[in-house]
Amino acid sequence: MMDERKQKEALVLLCEAILETVAVAQEPIGAPSGVLYAGLMQFGLNLESYQQIMGTLVRSGFLRGPDSHCYHITDAGRAWLASASTL
């Protein structure tokens, strides 16, 4: 089992990957939630965990949605990505 520090690092990397994926989605459509989940499901992420992570990213202001089952990155999400890439 992973220690708590490694779990936090993995979660940050997962959130970064989600934000990067949503950032490249074509506007105004956005990134379809089902496609995002299907891509993460292959790594063992269950639906409840996916919904919790996406809800946290929305409540934190990094994503908006799901609008018609699609997510969109916000300016705050883009800023976080820019700062994460400099770490």
Summary of the structure (lengths in Angstrom):
residues: 87
radius of gyration: 12.8
end to end distance: 26.2
largest distance: 40.9
contacts: 229
relative contact order: 0.17
helix: 60%
strand: 13%
